[in-house]
Amino acid sequence: MIECSVAAFDFYNMSLTNEIIKQKLVEKFGESVTSFEEPYGLLSFEAPKDMNLKVMQFLYDDEQLQFRFLTDLCAVHYPDNKGRELAVVYMLHNLNNNIRLRFKVFTDVNQPDVFTASRLFESANWMERETYDFFGVNFVGHPNLKRILNVDEMDYFPLRKEYPLEDQTRVDKDDEMFGRGGTIV
């Protein structure tokens, strides 16, 4: 009986590493979780968009993992990535072990539906509204998905890479006013 208690104690107090997190995710979800990377020591992975809530609920509920704080939620537009143009990126934090991870789901820009995480993380409410406002991601089940920073009449999503940058042939501007060209004193 004592050995069992000691073993359980050791299990919950052993240091949580990226390898343990990856192992637990693969055990639970198999080949559905992919693209594991560790840039600068930050575990990063992706899963299909219809599994975003299952993965985050597992990361939240698991007694060893305990990723119970949503640090950030945003989107990235990859216009050349057909069928996967929009990525929703979740930054999760285990406050007990001070470990962070990045979780991504991809969606088609023509059907940008992703399940809302606002019931699991209350902080997701405003972050999802901002992501909708700027990228057009439709968070299915969100309690109040409407624009938060831009005007309601706006009929486009300004952070998508669908618009050309400035015209490089313009002659009606002074590059020095924009910090380009000329000598910096």
Biotite code that builds the C-alpha atoms (Angstrom):
import biotite.structure as struc

atoms = struc.array([
    struc.Atom([0.000, 0.000, 0.000], chain_id="A", res_id=1, res_name="MET", atom_name="CA", element="C"),
    struc.Atom([2.815, 2.402, 0.810], chain_id="A", res_id=2, res_name="ILE", atom_name="CA", element="C"),
    struc.Atom([4.600, 1.573, -2.468], chain_id="A", res_id=3, res_name="GLU", atom_name="CA", element="C"),
    struc.Atom([1.473, 2.429, -4.438], chain_id="A", res_id=4, res_name="CYS", atom_name="CA", element="C"),
    struc.Atom([1.148, 5.801, -2.697], chain_id="A", res_id=5, res_name="SER", atom_name="CA", element="C"),
    struc.Atom([4.808, 6.592, -3.299], chain_id="A", res_id=6, res_name="VAL", atom_name="CA", element="C"),
    struc.Atom([4.485, 5.640, -6.965], chain_id="A", res_id=7, res_name="ALA", atom_name="CA", element="C"),
    struc.Atom([1.413, 7.855, -7.337], chain_id="A", res_id=8, res_name="ALA", atom_name="CA", element="C"),
    struc.Atom([3.234, 10.680, -5.565], chain_id="A", res_id=9, res_name="PHE", atom_name="CA", element="C"),
    struc.Atom([6.212, 10.339, -7.917], chain_id="A", res_id=10, res_name="ASP", atom_name="CA", element="C"),
    struc.Atom([3.937, 10.266, -10.974], chain_id="A", res_id=11, res_name="PHE", atom_name="CA", element="C"),
    struc.Atom([2.314, 13.595, -10.141], chain_id="A", res_id=12, res_name="TYR", atom_name="CA", element="C"),
    struc.Atom([5.476, 15.302, -8.948], chain_id="A", res_id=13, res_name="ASN", atom_name="CA", element="C"),
    struc.Atom([7.801, 14.304, -11.742], chain_id="A", res_id=14, res_name="MET", atom_name="CA", element="C"),
    struc.Atom([8.879, 17.145, -13.950], chain_id="A", res_id=15, res_name="SER", atom_name="CA", element="C"),
    struc.Atom([6.543, 17.756, -16.869], chain_id="A", res_id=16, res_name="LEU", atom_name="CA", element="C"),
    struc.Atom([8.489, 17.860, -20.131], chain_id="A", res_id=17, res_name="THR", atom_name="CA", element="C"),
    struc.Atom([7.610, 18.416, -23.773], chain_id="A", res_id=18, res_name="ASN", atom_name="CA", element="C"),
    struc.Atom([8.290, 14.718, -24.393], chain_id="A", res_id=19, res_name="GLU", atom_name="CA", element="C"),
    struc.Atom([5.756, 13.676, -21.741], chain_id="A", res_id=20, res_name="ILE", atom_name="CA", element="C"),
    struc.Atom([3.154, 16.084, -23.149], chain_id="A", res_id=21, res_name="ILE", atom_name="CA", element="C"),
    struc.Atom([3.727, 14.773, -26.679], chain_id="A", res_id=22, res_name="LYS", atom_name="CA", element="C"),
    struc.Atom([3.559, 11.153, -25.488], chain_id="A", res_id=23, res_name="GLN", atom_name="CA", element="C"),
    struc.Atom([0.243, 11.728, -23.671], chain_id="A", res_id=24, res_name="LYS", atom_name="CA", element="C"),
    struc.Atom([-1.249, 13.515, -26.705], chain_id="A", res_id=25, res_name="LEU", atom_name="CA", element="C"),
    struc.Atom([-0.222, 10.716, -29.080], chain_id="A", res_id=26, res_name="VAL", atom_name="CA", element="C"),
    struc.Atom([-1.533, 8.059, -26.666], chain_id="A", res_id=27, res_name="GLU", atom_name="CA", element="C"),
    struc.Atom([-4.905, 9.823, -26.519], chain_id="A", res_id=28, res_name="LYS", atom_name="CA", element="C"),
    struc.Atom([-5.346, 11.037, -30.114], chain_id="A", res_id=29, res_name="PHE", atom_name="CA", element="C"),
    struc.Atom([-2.973, 8.882, -32.173], chain_id="A", res_id=30, res_name="GLY", atom_name="CA", element="C"),
    struc.Atom([-2.088, 10.157, -35.621], chain_id="A", res_id=31, res_name="GLU", atom_name="CA", element="C"),
    struc.Atom([-4.622, 12.987, -35.377], chain_id="A", res_id=32, res_name="SER", atom_name="CA", element="C"),
    struc.Atom([-2.040, 15.155, -33.614], chain_id="A", res_id=33, res_name="VAL", atom_name="CA", element="C"),
    struc.Atom([0.810, 16.014, -35.967], chain_id="A", res_id=34, res_name="THR", atom_name="CA", element="C"),
    struc.Atom([3.566, 18.458, -36.835], chain_id="A", res_id=35, res_name="SER", atom_name="CA", element="C"),
    struc.Atom([5.285, 18.385, -33.459], chain_id="A", res_id=36, res_name="PHE", atom_name="CA", element="C"),
    struc.Atom([8.069, 20.970, -33.213], chain_id="A", res_id=37, res_name="GLU", atom_name="CA", element="C"),
    struc.Atom([9.960, 22.654, -30.410], chain_id="A", res_id=38, res_name="GLU", atom_name="CA", element="C"),
    struc.Atom([11.109, 26.085, -31.611], chain_id="A", res_id=39, res_name="PRO", atom_name="CA", element="C"),
    struc.Atom([12.999, 27.718, -28.755], chain_id="A", res_id=40, res_name="TYR", atom_name="CA", element="C"),
    struc.Atom([11.824, 24.917, -26.456], chain_id="A", res_id=41, res_name="GLY", atom_name="CA", element="C"),
    struc.Atom([8.113, 25.679, -26.992], chain_id="A", res_id=42, res_name="LEU", atom_name="CA", element="C"),
    struc.Atom([6.145, 22.546, -27.878], chain_id="A", res_id=43, res_name="LEU", atom_name="CA", element="C"),
    struc.Atom([4.029, 23.213, -30.955], chain_id="A", res_id=44, res_name="SER", atom_name="CA", element="C"),
    struc.Atom([1.628, 20.828, -32.695], chain_id="A", res_id=45, res_name="PHE", atom_name="CA", element="C"),
    struc.Atom([-1.537, 20.724, -34.752], chain_id="A", res_id=46, res_name="GLU", atom_name="CA", element="C"),
    struc.Atom([-4.759, 18.725, -34.970], chain_id="A", res_id=47, res_name="ALA", atom_name="CA", element="C"),
    struc.Atom([-7.805, 18.761, -37.259], chain_id="A", res_id=48, res_name="PRO", atom_name="CA", element="C"),
    struc.Atom([-10.092, 21.720, -36.619], chain_id="A", res_id=49, res_name="LYS", atom_name="CA", element="C"),
    struc.Atom([-13.019, 19.537, -35.585], chain_id="A", res_id=50, res_name="ASP", atom_name="CA", element="C"),
    struc.Atom([-10.897, 18.187, -32.713], chain_id="A", res_id=51, res_name="MET", atom_name="CA", element="C"),
    struc.Atom([-9.833, 21.528, -31.228], chain_id="A", res_id=52, res_name="ASN", atom_name="CA", element="C"),
    struc.Atom([-12.169, 21.267, -28.225], chain_id="A", res_id=53, res_name="LEU", atom_name="CA", element="C"),
    struc.Atom([-11.371, 17.601, -27.556], chain_id="A", res_id=54, res_name="LYS", atom_name="CA", element="C"),
    struc.Atom([-7.642, 18.309, -27.519], chain_id="A", res_id=55, res_name="VAL", atom_name="CA", element="C"),
    struc.Atom([-7.942, 21.394, -25.326], chain_id="A", res_id=56, res_name="MET", atom_name="CA", element="C"),
    struc.Atom([-10.349, 19.653, -22.939], chain_id="A", res_id=57, res_name="GLN", atom_name="CA", element="C"),
    struc.Atom([-7.849, 16.800, -22.578], chain_id="A", res_id=58, res_name="PHE", atom_name="CA", element="C"),
    struc.Atom([-4.989, 19.225, -21.956], chain_id="A", res_id=59, res_name="LEU", atom_name="CA", element="C"),
    struc.Atom([-7.168, 20.983, -19.364], chain_id="A", res_id=60, res_name="TYR", atom_name="CA", element="C"),
    struc.Atom([-8.543, 17.916, -17.548], chain_id="A", res_id=61, res_name="ASP", atom_name="CA", element="C"),
    struc.Atom([-5.518, 15.618, -17.437], chain_id="A", res_id=62, res_name="ASP", atom_name="CA", element="C"),
    struc.Atom([-4.168, 15.584, -13.877], chain_id="A", res_id=63, res_name="GLU", atom_name="CA", element="C"),
    struc.Atom([-0.566, 15.692, -15.031], chain_id="A", res_id=64, res_name="GLN", atom_name="CA", element="C"),
    struc.Atom([-0.903, 18.173, -17.895], chain_id="A", res_id=65, res_name="LEU", atom_name="CA", element="C"),
    struc.Atom([-3.197, 20.841, -16.348], chain_id="A", res_id=66, res_name="GLN", atom_name="CA", element="C"),
    struc.Atom([-3.097, 23.403, -19.193], chain_id="A", res_id=67, res_name="PHE", atom_name="CA", element="C"),
    struc.Atom([-5.790, 25.569, -17.637], chain_id="A", res_id=68, res_name="ARG", atom_name="CA", element="C"),
    struc.Atom([-4.858, 29.054, -18.809], chain_id="A", res_id=69, res_name="PHE", atom_name="CA", element="C"),
    struc.Atom([-5.411, 30.347, -22.338], chain_id="A", res_id=70, res_name="LEU", atom_name="CA", element="C"),
    struc.Atom([-2.665, 32.929, -22.768], chain_id="A", res_id=71, res_name="THR", atom_name="CA", element="C"),
    struc.Atom([-3.533, 33.926, -26.316], chain_id="A", res_id=72, res_name="ASP", atom_name="CA", element="C"),
    struc.Atom([-5.641, 33.014, -29.307], chain_id="A", res_id=73, res_name="LEU", atom_name="CA", element="C"),
    struc.Atom([-5.063, 34.456, -32.753], chain_id="A", res_id=74, res_name="CYS", atom_name="CA", element="C"),
    struc.Atom([-5.121, 33.599, -36.440], chain_id="A", res_id=75, res_name="ALA", atom_name="CA", element="C"),
    struc.Atom([-2.624, 33.619, -39.283], chain_id="A", res_id=76, res_name="VAL", atom_name="CA", element="C"),
    struc.Atom([-3.496, 33.842, -42.975], chain_id="A", res_id=77, res_name="HIS", atom_name="CA", element="C"),
    struc.Atom([-1.528, 31.639, -45.382], chain_id="A", res_id=78, res_name="TYR", atom_name="CA", element="C"),
    struc.Atom([-3.076, 32.552, -48.769], chain_id="A", res_id=79, res_name="PRO", atom_name="CA", element="C"),
    struc.Atom([-0.992, 30.029, -50.727], chain_id="A", res_id=80, res_name="ASP", atom_name="CA", element="C"),
    struc.Atom([-1.910, 27.079, -48.477], chain_id="A", res_id=81, res_name="ASN", atom_name="CA", element="C"),
    struc.Atom([-5.013, 25.883, -50.381], chain_id="A", res_id=82, res_name="LYS", atom_name="CA", element="C"),
    struc.Atom([-7.693, 24.426, -48.106], chain_id="A", res_id=83, res_name="GLY", atom_name="CA", element="C"),
    struc.Atom([-5.683, 25.449, -45.042], chain_id="A", res_id=84, res_name="ARG", atom_name="CA", element="C"),
    struc.Atom([-5.466, 29.194, -45.541], chain_id="A", res_id=85, res_name="GLU", atom_name="CA", element="C"),
    struc.Atom([-6.386, 30.192, -41.988], chain_id="A", res_id=86, res_name="LEU", atom_name="CA", element="C"),
    struc.Atom([-4.651, 28.899, -38.884], chain_id="A", res_id=87, res_name="ALA", atom_name="CA", element="C"),
    struc.Atom([-6.152, 29.422, -35.449], chain_id="A", res_id=88, res_name="VAL", atom_name="CA", element="C"),
    struc.Atom([-3.343, 29.403, -32.899], chain_id="A", res_id=89, res_name="VAL", atom_name="CA", element="C"),
    struc.Atom([-3.929, 28.714, -29.206], chain_id="A", res_id=90, res_name="TYR", atom_name="CA", element="C"),
    struc.Atom([-1.246, 29.475, -26.622], chain_id="A", res_id=91, res_name="MET", atom_name="CA", element="C"),
    struc.Atom([-1.884, 27.401, -23.482], chain_id="A", res_id=92, res_name="LEU", atom_name="CA", element="C"),
    struc.Atom([-0.110, 27.610, -20.132], chain_id="A", res_id=93, res_name="HIS", atom_name="CA", element="C"),
    struc.Atom([0.290, 25.160, -17.261], chain_id="A", res_id=94, res_name="ASN", atom_name="CA", element="C"),
    struc.Atom([0.716, 27.556, -14.342], chain_id="A", res_id=95, res_name="LEU", atom_name="CA", element="C"),
    struc.Atom([1.758, 24.845, -11.856], chain_id="A", res_id=96, res_name="ASN", atom_name="CA", element="C"),
    struc.Atom([4.799, 23.781, -13.885], chain_id="A", res_id=97, res_name="ASN", atom_name="CA", element="C"),
    struc.Atom([5.206, 27.043, -15.814], chain_id="A", res_id=98, res_name="ASN", atom_name="CA", element="C"),
    struc.Atom([5.087, 25.307, -19.184], chain_id="A", res_id=99, res_name="ILE", atom_name="CA", element="C"),
    struc.Atom([3.563, 26.746, -22.333], chain_id="A", res_id=100, res_name="ARG", atom_name="CA", element="C"),
    struc.Atom([2.556, 25.138, -25.602], chain_id="A", res_id=101, res_name="LEU", atom_name="CA", element="C"),
    struc.Atom([1.237, 26.211, -28.994], chain_id="A", res_id=102, res_name="ARG", atom_name="CA", element="C"),
    struc.Atom([-1.686, 24.365, -30.555], chain_id="A", res_id=103, res_name="PHE", atom_name="CA", element="C"),
    struc.Atom([-2.813, 25.056, -34.144], chain_id="A", res_id=104, res_name="LYS", atom_name="CA", element="C"),
    struc.Atom([-5.819, 24.134, -36.230], chain_id="A", res_id=105, res_name="VAL", atom_name="CA", element="C"),
    struc.Atom([-6.178, 24.999, -39.903], chain_id="A", res_id=106, res_name="PHE", atom_name="CA", element="C"),
    struc.Atom([-9.330, 25.794, -41.868], chain_id="A", res_id=107, res_name="THR", atom_name="CA", element="C"),
    struc.Atom([-10.364, 26.687, -45.384], chain_id="A", res_id=108, res_name="ASP", atom_name="CA", element="C"),
    struc.Atom([-10.811, 30.429, -45.929], chain_id="A", res_id=109, res_name="VAL", atom_name="CA", element="C"),
    struc.Atom([-14.094, 29.727, -47.761], chain_id="A", res_id=110, res_name="ASN", atom_name="CA", element="C"),
    struc.Atom([-15.533, 27.830, -44.776], chain_id="A", res_id=111, res_name="GLN", atom_name="CA", element="C"),
    struc.Atom([-13.687, 29.234, -41.750], chain_id="A", res_id=112, res_name="PRO", atom_name="CA", element="C"),
    struc.Atom([-15.716, 27.399, -39.079], chain_id="A", res_id=113, res_name="ASP", atom_name="CA", element="C"),
    struc.Atom([-13.937, 26.452, -35.847], chain_id="A", res_id=114, res_name="VAL", atom_name="CA", element="C"),
    struc.Atom([-15.629, 25.460, -32.583], chain_id="A", res_id=115, res_name="PHE", atom_name="CA", element="C"),
    struc.Atom([-15.522, 28.139, -29.886], chain_id="A", res_id=116, res_name="THR", atom_name="CA", element="C"),
    struc.Atom([-13.332, 27.609, -26.833], chain_id="A", res_id=117, res_name="ALA", atom_name="CA", element="C"),
    struc.Atom([-15.250, 30.223, -24.841], chain_id="A", res_id=118, res_name="SER", atom_name="CA", element="C"),
    struc.Atom([-17.001, 27.628, -22.679], chain_id="A", res_id=119, res_name="ARG", atom_name="CA", element="C"),
    struc.Atom([-13.690, 26.068, -21.639], chain_id="A", res_id=120, res_name="LEU", atom_name="CA", element="C"),
    struc.Atom([-11.754, 29.332, -21.299], chain_id="A", res_id=121, res_name="PHE", atom_name="CA", element="C"),
    struc.Atom([-13.776, 32.474, -20.592], chain_id="A", res_id=122, res_name="GLU", atom_name="CA", element="C"),
    struc.Atom([-10.879, 34.590, -21.871], chain_id="A", res_id=123, res_name="SER", atom_name="CA", element="C"),
    struc.Atom([-11.449, 33.081, -25.336], chain_id="A", res_id=124, res_name="ALA", atom_name="CA", element="C"),
    struc.Atom([-14.634, 35.139, -25.688], chain_id="A", res_id=125, res_name="ASN", atom_name="CA", element="C"),
    struc.Atom([-12.978, 38.454, -26.575], chain_id="A", res_id=126, res_name="TRP", atom_name="CA", element="C"),
    struc.Atom([-9.975, 36.880, -28.302], chain_id="A", res_id=127, res_name="MET", atom_name="CA", element="C"),
    struc.Atom([-12.294, 34.951, -30.629], chain_id="A", res_id=128, res_name="GLU", atom_name="CA", element="C"),
    struc.Atom([-14.267, 38.112, -31.372], chain_id="A", res_id=129, res_name="ARG", atom_name="CA", element="C"),
    struc.Atom([-11.044, 39.914, -32.282], chain_id="A", res_id=130, res_name="GLU", atom_name="CA", element="C"),
    struc.Atom([-9.919, 36.985, -34.450], chain_id="A", res_id=131, res_name="THR", atom_name="CA", element="C"),
    struc.Atom([-13.286, 37.001, -36.196], chain_id="A", res_id=132, res_name="TYR", atom_name="CA", element="C"),
    struc.Atom([-13.095, 40.768, -36.641], chain_id="A", res_id=133, res_name="ASP", atom_name="CA", element="C"),
    struc.Atom([-9.684, 40.741, -38.323], chain_id="A", res_id=134, res_name="PHE", atom_name="CA", element="C"),
    struc.Atom([-9.508, 37.322, -40.022], chain_id="A", res_id=135, res_name="PHE", atom_name="CA", element="C"),
    struc.Atom([-13.136, 36.188, -40.438], chain_id="A", res_id=136, res_name="GLY", atom_name="CA", element="C"),
    struc.Atom([-12.867, 32.943, -38.464], chain_id="A", res_id=137, res_name="VAL", atom_name="CA", element="C"),
    struc.Atom([-16.413, 31.855, -37.583], chain_id="A", res_id=138, res_name="ASN", atom_name="CA", element="C"),
    struc.Atom([-16.273, 30.462, -34.040], chain_id="A", res_id=139, res_name="PHE", atom_name="CA", element="C"),
    struc.Atom([-19.235, 28.091, -34.004], chain_id="A", res_id=140, res_name="VAL", atom_name="CA", element="C"),
    struc.Atom([-21.177, 28.272, -30.747], chain_id="A", res_id=141, res_name="GLY", atom_name="CA", element="C"),
    struc.Atom([-19.718, 31.591, -29.632], chain_id="A", res_id=142, res_name="HIS", atom_name="CA", element="C"),
    struc.Atom([-22.285, 33.467, -27.484], chain_id="A", res_id=143, res_name="PRO", atom_name="CA", element="C"),
    struc.Atom([-21.800, 36.882, -29.135], chain_id="A", res_id=144, res_name="ASN", atom_name="CA", element="C"),
    struc.Atom([-19.633, 36.655, -32.251], chain_id="A", res_id=145, res_name="LEU", atom_name="CA", element="C"),
    struc.Atom([-19.603, 40.169, -33.683], chain_id="A", res_id=146, res_name="LYS", atom_name="CA", element="C"),
    struc.Atom([-16.995, 42.761, -34.512], chain_id="A", res_id=147, res_name="ARG", atom_name="CA", element="C"),
    struc.Atom([-15.166, 44.165, -31.527], chain_id="A", res_id=148, res_name="ILE", atom_name="CA", element="C"),
    struc.Atom([-12.728, 46.773, -32.922], chain_id="A", res_id=149, res_name="LEU", atom_name="CA", element="C"),
    struc.Atom([-13.791, 47.502, -36.498], chain_id="A", res_id=150, res_name="ASN", atom_name="CA", element="C"),
    struc.Atom([-17.071, 49.064, -37.598], chain_id="A", res_id=151, res_name="VAL", atom_name="CA", element="C"),
    struc.Atom([-19.994, 46.695, -38.079], chain_id="A", res_id=152, res_name="ASP", atom_name="CA", element="C"),
    struc.Atom([-20.449, 47.816, -41.700], chain_id="A", res_id=153, res_name="GLU", atom_name="CA", element="C"),
    struc.Atom([-16.990, 46.572, -42.694], chain_id="A", res_id=154, res_name="MET", atom_name="CA", element="C"),
    struc.Atom([-17.436, 43.817, -45.295], chain_id="A", res_id=155, res_name="ASP", atom_name="CA", element="C"),
    struc.Atom([-13.878, 42.475, -45.328], chain_id="A", res_id=156, res_name="TYR", atom_name="CA", element="C"),
    struc.Atom([-11.301, 41.187, -42.845], chain_id="A", res_id=157, res_name="PHE", atom_name="CA", element="C"),
    struc.Atom([-8.316, 43.554, -42.785], chain_id="A", res_id=158, res_name="PRO", atom_name="CA", element="C"),
    struc.Atom([-5.559, 41.205, -41.605], chain_id="A", res_id=159, res_name="LEU", atom_name="CA", element="C"),
    struc.Atom([-6.021, 38.696, -44.394], chain_id="A", res_id=160, res_name="ARG", atom_name="CA", element="C"),
    struc.Atom([-3.325, 38.945, -47.027], chain_id="A", res_id=161, res_name="LYS", atom_name="CA", element="C"),
    struc.Atom([-5.815, 39.632, -49.802], chain_id="A", res_id=162, res_name="GLU", atom_name="CA", element="C"),
    struc.Atom([-4.783, 43.174, -50.622], chain_id="A", res_id=163, res_name="TYR", atom_name="CA", element="C"),
    struc.Atom([-1.627, 44.436, -52.299], chain_id="A", res_id=164, res_name="PRO", atom_name="CA", element="C"),
    struc.Atom([0.896, 46.360, -50.280], chain_id="A", res_id=165, res_name="LEU", atom_name="CA", element="C"),
    struc.Atom([1.705, 49.878, -51.404], chain_id="A", res_id=166, res_name="GLU", atom_name="CA", element="C"),
    struc.Atom([2.406, 50.613, -55.046], chain_id="A", res_id=167, res_name="ASP", atom_name="CA", element="C"),
    struc.Atom([6.197, 50.800, -55.368], chain_id="A", res_id=168, res_name="GLN", atom_name="CA", element="C"),
    struc.Atom([5.970, 52.983, -58.488], chain_id="A", res_id=169, res_name="THR", atom_name="CA", element="C"),
    struc.Atom([4.240, 55.895, -56.730], chain_id="A", res_id=170, res_name="ARG", atom_name="CA", element="C"),
    struc.Atom([5.951, 59.251, -57.125], chain_id="A", res_id=171, res_name="VAL", atom_name="CA", element="C"),
    struc.Atom([3.635, 61.305, -54.906], chain_id="A", res_id=172, res_name="ASP", atom_name="CA", element="C"),
    struc.Atom([5.303, 60.319, -51.644], chain_id="A", res_id=173, res_name="LYS", atom_name="CA", element="C"),
    struc.Atom([8.591, 61.177, -50.032], chain_id="A", res_id=174, res_name="ASP", atom_name="CA", element="C"),
    struc.Atom([10.368, 58.003, -48.865], chain_id="A", res_id=175, res_name="ASP", atom_name="CA", element="C"),
    struc.Atom([12.294, 59.964, -46.259], chain_id="A", res_id=176, res_name="GLU", atom_name="CA", element="C"),
    struc.Atom([9.002, 60.682, -44.477], chain_id="A", res_id=177, res_name="MET", atom_name="CA", element="C"),
    struc.Atom([8.546, 56.933, -44.074], chain_id="A", res_id=178, res_name="PHE", atom_name="CA", element="C"),
    struc.Atom([12.070, 56.251, -42.839], chain_id="A", res_id=179, res_name="GLY", atom_name="CA", element="C"),
    struc.Atom([13.231, 54.840, -46.168], chain_id="A", res_id=180, res_name="ARG", atom_name="CA", element="C"),
    struc.Atom([16.062, 56.211, -48.188], chain_id="A", res_id=181, res_name="GLY", atom_name="CA", element="C"),
    struc.Atom([18.053, 59.282, -47.361], chain_id="A", res_id=182, res_name="GLY", atom_name="CA", element="C"),
    struc.Atom([20.578, 59.592, -44.579], chain_id="A", res_id=183, res_name="THR", atom_name="CA", element="C"),
    struc.Atom([19.706, 59.021, -40.955], chain_id="A", res_id=184, res_name="ILE", atom_name="CA", element="C"),
    struc.Atom([21.351, 61.587, -38.738], chain_id="A", res_id=185, res_name="VAL", atom_name="CA", element="C"),
])
